[in-house]
Structure formats: structure tokens, C-alpha cells
Amino acid sequence: MHIEDTIVKGTPNRNRLIQYGFKEESGSLIYRTAIMDGDFQAVIELTNNSLDGHLYDSATKDEYTNYRLDSGANGYSHKVKEAYLALLSDIVANCFDQRYFHSLQANRLVDWLSQHVEAYLDFPFTGPSQDVGVFREKKTNKWFAFIMPLDQTKLGKEPKLIDIIDFKSNRVEELLTDSRFYPAYHMNKKKWITAILDDSLSDDELIALLNEGLSLVRPSLRTADPVAAGKH
């Protein structure tokens, strides 16, 4: 998983990138700036809506990569990493049209939720879990789903940052016979189930499942048809 994947959300805005200082070179937009009091030159490149970056030692002109291996909270490479992430965050804040989540499908589900009069999106956590978006029923405030970024190695797949959705279901065993579903991540595996938001499941399929989950946290509608109960 690349460092850049943990920072970049939203859609790059070409006009704002150029205003920020990006220049077009060989079909890409490239930005160069000094960081760490001039010790390094950062070269940030946007190609096909994907942001990538490199750091070069200002004295030797060699590429510096130790910050990508650093996992501790101390040491010089960690300070370089923090400076690099701060630069990326500033670029995203100033040059990207913002979305809640990395994947397009996750954001389409948020759009659906925003039109739903009986549910809302909440970001209740801080720190490492601040990107976890919880879907709550308005009257009870109970969760019926949440979306979060995840390195998909935790689902037994190749390294890549993805968005997953966990949602309540009374059909967990049935759904797990479909390879597009996974045992619930960090939740009760008898009552919750996980899916990757990569369009392997259609929006309509996921919305039907979310309506079912919503019905499970609305006491007055628990015995009603779950899909019909979620429609307005």
C-alpha cells in the first residue's frame, strides 16, 4: 500500500492544481518544491488522476526512500515522512474536489443515505479510525452499517487500499455462499457481513441490503418486509 493512498481522497481539479503550481510535462501534471528546510526536493506527479511522489536529496540528487519504510514515531526518516504527508495533505485540501471516501461507490452510497429521511452518516472516531463513516438510524442512533478504508491484505488479497462496507444482516450464512462477501471485519460475525466497494456488487444490490440492515435497528419495523420498509 502506497503512502499516497492513505491521503488522497476526492477528484483532482486541474485548474486548482495549476493555480497551486503544477506544470504540465509529458502528459502529467508535476509540482516541485523544497521540504525539510531545503534538505529535500519533493516531486509530486499526477497521472491519470493518480497522485505519486518522490523525494530527492538536495545535496546528492539521489532519491531518498527511507521515509517509506519508516514505521516508528522517532528518528529522522519519520520527520521526513511527516513533512511529506503534510505536503500531500495540503495539495489534496487545495486542489481536489472532496469526497468522504476513496472509492466512487462508497460516495454514491453516501449520496443515497443523504436522501434517506430515517438515517444519517456519522464520523464518531478520532485518530487512526477517523475515516470510519457510520450509518445510523435517526431515532435509535444505532449502527446498521459503516464504511472504512482497509488494506485488503486483511481479507486475504494483494496489498491495496480499498473501501469496505460492514452491514447488519439476518442472512449472513446465505450471503457468505457468494464470493463477493466476507466474514464481518471487526464485528459480530453472526450478525454482520463485509463487502468490498469496488462495484463487484451493484449499487442497487447494496442499497437493498442496507435497507434490510436499517430495518433491523428500527424496532417498530422489525417484522415488516425489510426492503419495502426502507423505501420512501
Secondary structure, DSSP 4 states (H G I P E B T S, - for coil): --HHHHH--SEE-HHHHHHHT-EEETTEEEEEEEETTTTEEEEEEEETTEEEEEEEETTT--EE-HHHH--SSSSHHHHHHHHHHHHHHHHHHHHEE--SSSSHHHHHHHHHHHT-TTEEEE----GGGTT-EEEEETTT--EEEEEEEEEGGGGTS-S-EEEEEEEE-S-HHHHTTSTTEEEPSSS-TTTEEEEESSSSS-HHHHHHHHHHHHHHT-GGGTTS-HHHHT--
